[in-house]
Amino acid sequence: MSAPETRILLIEDNPGDVRLIQSMLEQACGATVQIETAGRLAVGLARLAQGGIDVVLLDLGLPDSTGLETVQMTQACAPLIPIVVLTCCEDEGLGARSVLAGAQDYLVKGATDGALLWRSIRYAMGRHALMDQGRHQSFIDQVTGLYNLRGFFTLASRELKLAERRNESMTLVVAAPLGFNEIMLAFGPQRAYALLAQAADILRQTYRETDIFARTGAGELAVLAIGAHPDVAPTLITRFRKEAKSGGATEASPNKLLLHTGVCVWEPKNPVPIGDLLAKARQAMKPGLMPPPKTGWPDPAPAPPET
């Protein structure tokens, strides 16, 4: 069985360097790689957003972006894709700092051959996979299978930075199952968590796979709807409540699922941190169904830098 292709995105504006890198990789690994190119960071980020890329080779001197910001923007757009930085000999210090900023490795142009370049790519993919596995586990809530608060803050903060750059709006919906606290006290955590897991399933069924789902409190769930225009915010909340009411009873949750819900729109012209957005959505929860979760959840500690 032949080895699967490695899909490489080369973001480099110098045609001579593009041809040289393509030639080195083709000689080193032949048909086992598929190389796509982009001459600007904006073009590269648009390609990454489409998916299907395994690793990025990134020049730090592009027409529309230079220096460490180039690494940070690429990582924010595609946090699951490893990055190998390409630098000039006079910028080797910048290459080293790019690793601290999130790149997996850096190589100096003119001091690299095909074998070294291919080995760096493979090691970068391997290291990133191991790091991502540990990071993913620390970001997941074991009850619902959604992101936990730390994972939500990390991923949502990245999305808001990209939304501000693209001038796009976001919509945050929060939901708490009616009676969660009472069920917890009367029947114990197993019944209460089953109710929460049921709400999480309906959340996933209602919104898109590209949205960010999380358990943001003891009995609270949230979804950040990517690129959702402010006009669709009422539709999002109505759709979720309708799906929940039609969810029916389960053995673990014999009553129909009722939700205490709130919604808040994030605008690029007036950007606020994800913690403030979450607090506003909680404050907007429809009164009368159940007391809303306490506001002022502490922001999680920032994720440690990738090394």
BELCOR-V664447 format. One record per run of one state. SS is the DSSP state (alpha for helix, beta for strand, coil for the rest). FROM is the first residue (numbers start at 1). TO is the last residue. If there is no record, write none. Layout:
# BELCOR-V664447
{{SS | FROM | TO} {SS | FROM | TO}}
This chain:
# BELCOR-V664447
{{coil | 1 | 5} {beta | 6 | 11} {coil | 12 | 14} {alpha | 15 | 32} {beta | 33 | 38} {coil | 39 | 40} {alpha | 41 | 49} {coil | 50 | 54} {beta | 55 | 59} {coil | 60 | 60} {beta | 61 | 62} {coil | 63 | 64} {beta | 65 | 66} {coil | 67 | 67} {alpha | 68 | 77} {coil | 78 | 81} {beta | 82 | 87} {coil | 88 | 88} {alpha | 89 | 100} {coil | 101 | 104} {beta | 105 | 108} {coil | 109 | 113} {alpha | 114 | 139} {beta | 140 | 140} {coil | 141 | 146} {beta | 147 | 147} {coil | 148 | 148} {alpha | 149 | 166} {coil | 167 | 169} {beta | 170 | 177} {coil | 178 | 179} {alpha | 180 | 187} {coil | 188 | 188} {alpha | 189 | 206} {coil | 207 | 211} {beta | 212 | 217} {coil | 218 | 219} {beta | 220 | 225} {coil | 226 | 229} {alpha | 230 | 245} {coil | 246 | 258} {beta | 259 | 266} {coil | 267 | 267} {alpha | 268 | 270} {coil | 271 | 273} {alpha | 274 | 283} {coil | 284 | 307}}
